[in-house]
Amino acid sequence: MVASALAGAPATAAENDARRARGEAALAKITGAEGRTVVETIRRTSPELGDWIVDFAYGDVFSRPGVSLCTRELATVAALTALGNAQPQLKVHVEGALNVGCKPDEIVEIIMQMAVYAGFPSALNGIAAAREVFEKKGVQTSAMKAATDAAQPAAAPGR
């Protein structure tokens, strides 16, 4: 589909419909209703851009076989962290990573690794974005859980 589009060959209506259906399904699985709302908001200003997100990003790329959605989301989190200027999209994809089964500790490790390649400011901003999503979703990393447990007063002996 992308190859035929790049080669200048027009896609058939059936191919376009299948691509859109794959994209809508992948978008829903990764982002839930929030992603749909974002795309609809974009389409009100730029219908084509909204369609490209669904058709290309989700219909052609995220729905490809070969690696799991968790792996794709971790790669996306890494890229958005490295960009350093995509906080709204990073939050969407941190939440998406959780939605498809990535563990909070995995997400943090990927963001931390970006300090090596993208610098500490990008990694710090990435960690802040991830923390916001974790708090919103009520999930904790093992470090967050340990800090919460350490802050709890010890039970009195014999009680």
C-alpha positions in Angstrom: 0.0 0.0 0.0 2.6 2.5 1.0 4.9 1.1 -1.7 2.2 1.5 -4.3 1.5 5.1 -3.1 5.2 5.9 -3.2 5.5 4.4 -6.7 2.6 6.6 -7.9 0.2 3.7 -8.3 -3.2 4.7 -6.9 -4.6 2.5 -4.2 -8.0 0.8 -4.7 -11.0 1.8 -2.7 -10.9 -1.6 -1.0 -7.2 -1.1 -0.1 -7.9 2.4 1.3 -10.8 1.0 3.4 -8.7 -1.8 4.8 -5.9 0.6 5.6 -8.3 2.9 7.4 -9.9 0.0 9.3 -6.4 -1.3 10.4 -5.5 2.2 11.5 -8.7 2.8 13.4 -8.3 -0.6 15.2 -4.6 0.0 16.1 -5.4 3.6 17.3 -8.2 2.3 19.5 -6.1 -0.5 21.0 -3.1 1.8 21.7 -4.8 5.1 22.7 -8.4 4.2 23.5 -11.0 6.9 23.2 -8.5 9.6 23.8 -6.6 9.0 20.6 -9.9 9.1 18.6 -10.7 12.4 20.2 -7.3 13.8 19.3 -7.6 12.7 15.7 -11.1 14.1 15.4 -9.9 17.5 16.8 -7.1 17.5 14.2 -9.5 16.6 11.4 -11.6 19.7 12.2 -8.6 21.9 11.2 -6.7 19.6 8.8 -8.7 16.6 7.6 -5.7 15.3 5.7 -3.4 15.3 8.7 -5.9 13.4 10.7 -6.3 10.9 7.9 -2.5 10.5 7.6 -2.2 9.8 11.3 -4.8 7.0 11.1 -3.9 5.6 7.7 -0.1 5.8 7.6 1.0 5.9 11.3 -1.5 3.4 12.6 -2.8 1.6 9.5 0.6 1.1 7.8 3.2 1.3 10.5 1.8 0.4 14.0 -0.2 -2.5 12.5 2.7 -4.2 10.8 3.7 -7.7 12.0 7.2 -8.4 13.2 7.4 -6.7 16.6 4.9 -6.4 19.3 2.8 -3.2 20.0 4.7 -2.9 23.3 8.0 -2.8 21.4 6.6 -0.3 18.9 5.4 1.9 21.8 8.7 1.7 23.6 10.5 2.8 20.4 8.0 5.6 20.0 8.5 6.7 23.6 12.3 6.7 23.0 11.9 8.8 19.8 9.6 11.3 21.4 11.8 11.6 24.4 14.8 12.2 22.2 13.0 14.9 20.3 12.5 16.8 23.5 9.7 19.0 22.1 6.8 16.6 21.9 5.4 16.4 25.4 1.7 16.0 24.5 2.6 13.2 22.1 5.0 11.6 24.6 2.2 11.4 27.2 -0.2 9.8 24.7 2.4 7.2 23.9 3.5 6.5 27.5 -0.2 5.8 28.2 -0.4 3.8 25.0 2.6 1.7 26.1 0.8 0.9 29.3 -2.4 0.1 27.4 -0.6 -2.5 25.3 1.2 -4.2 28.2 4.5 -2.4 28.7 5.5 -2.2 32.3 6.1 1.2 34.0 9.7 0.2 34.9 10.4 -0.6 31.2 9.1 2.8 30.1 11.3 4.5 32.7 14.4 2.5 31.6 13.8 3.5 28.0 13.5 7.2 28.9 16.6 7.0 31.1 18.6 5.5 28.2 17.7 8.6 26.1 19.9 10.7 28.5 22.9 9.1 26.7 21.7 9.9 23.2 19.5 13.0 23.6 20.9 14.6 26.8 19.7 15.0 30.3 17.1 17.7 29.7 15.2 15.5 27.2 15.4 12.5 29.7 14.3 14.7 32.6 11.3 16.0 30.6 10.5 12.5 29.5 10.5 11.3 33.1 8.2 14.2 34.1 5.8 13.3 31.3 5.8 9.6 32.3 5.2 10.5 36.0 2.2 12.5 35.0 0.7 9.6 33.1 1.5 7.1 35.8 -0.2 9.3 38.4 -3.2 9.8 36.1 -3.5 6.0 35.6 -2.7 5.1 39.2 0.3 3.0 38.3 3.7 3.0 40.0 7.2 2.0 39.1 9.1 -0.1 41.5 11.0 3.0 42.6 7.7 4.9 43.2 6.3 2.0 45.2 9.5 1.7 47.3 9.4 5.5 48.1 5.7 5.2 49.1 6.4 2.2 51.3 9.4 3.9 52.9 7.2 6.9 53.7 4.7 4.8 55.6 5.0 4.7 59.4 6.1 1.4 60.7 3.5 -0.6 62.5 3.9 -0.7 66.3 5.3 -4.1 67.6 2.6 -6.4 68.8 -0.2 -4.9 66.8 
